[in-house]
Amino acid sequence: MTDFRALCTELADRLAWYIDEDETYRGDNSADGGTNWDEENAYWIQGQDKAIDALTRARAALAEPEPEEPTDAELMEIFADHDNGLEEIWPEDWPAAARDVLARWGGLRR
């Protein structure tokens, strides 16, 4: 199974390298007879700003703790909500119980 946390970390590291190594000029020197780099490089600056924003969001997501596995008691509590008082889950109730588990612990991977 794909380790999305590791993949996101690798992509963030590579994007950070790109941002750090980018040599797009910024600034407006036109008042001194120079070039208005903000205008000249607007397309590239906009792309770099989007990359910085994406990197910031990726790093924030990676800083969040991994979800913890549910305990047996927590799972039994969810299944009890779907047992129709019979202490067993009918096959037609499995999807609803599974959706409840995924809604609460969907970020888990094995």
N, C-alpha and C positions, 0 to 999 in steps of 0.2 A: 504494500500500500504506500502511496506517496506521502512523504513526510512534508506536509505543506509549511510547517513552521521552519524547517531547515531550508526549504526552497525560498520562502519569503525572506529569510535572513540572507541567503546568497544574493537574491535579486536586490535587496536593499544595499548590501555591501557594494555590488557592482554599480548601482545607480549613484551611490555616494562617491565612488571613484570618478564616475563621469562628471558629476557636478564639480568636484574638487579640481579636476584637470581641465575643465572647460575654460577656454581663453576668449570668450565672447566679451568684447569691450562694452562697458556701460558708461553712461554719463553724457553730459551735453557741454561740449567745448566750443560750440558755435559762436558764443559771445566773444571769444578770443580768436576767432578766425579758424577754429578747429572744426572737427566733425561732431555732429550730434549723434553719438553712438546709440543712444536710446531709440532714436528714430531709425537709424541705419540697420540696427540689429533687432528690431522689435520682434520679429518672428522667432528668432533664437532665444531672446530674453524671455518671451512668453513661454516657450517650451521649457526652458530651464526653471522658471518659476513654478510651472506645473510639476516638474520632476521633484523640486524641493518640497512641494506640498505633499506629493505622493510618498516621498521618503519619510517625511514627518509622521504621516498617518501610519505607515508600515512600522516604523520604530515604536510608535505608541501601542499598536496592536501586539507587537512582539513582547512588549513590556508587561502585558497582562498575564496573570498566572494561568497555567493550563487548568482546564476543568478537572475536578476530582471525580473519580468513579463513584457511582451510587452505591450505597450500602444495601445489603439484602433487605433490611427493614424499610428503606426508602422505596425499593422496588415493590416489595409486598404491599406497601401502602397504596401505590398507584394501581397495582393489579386488583387490590381489594375494591377500589372504586369501580372496577369493571366486572366484578364477579356475579352481579345480579343476586347477591345474597346466598349463593349456592357454594361458595368457596371453591369455585372453579371458573375458568374463563372459557366461554364458548368460542369456537373458531371465528364466528362472525364479530366477536368483540376484540380479537387480537389486533386488528389494524388500529383501532382507537387507543388501545393500551400502548401499542408500539409508538404511535404518534405522541402520546403524552410523555413517554420516556425520551423520545428524540427531542421534543420541545424543551425538556428540562436539561438533558445531558447530551444534546446533539453534537457538541464539539469534541466528543471523545473519539479516539482512534486507537486501534489495537495494533 
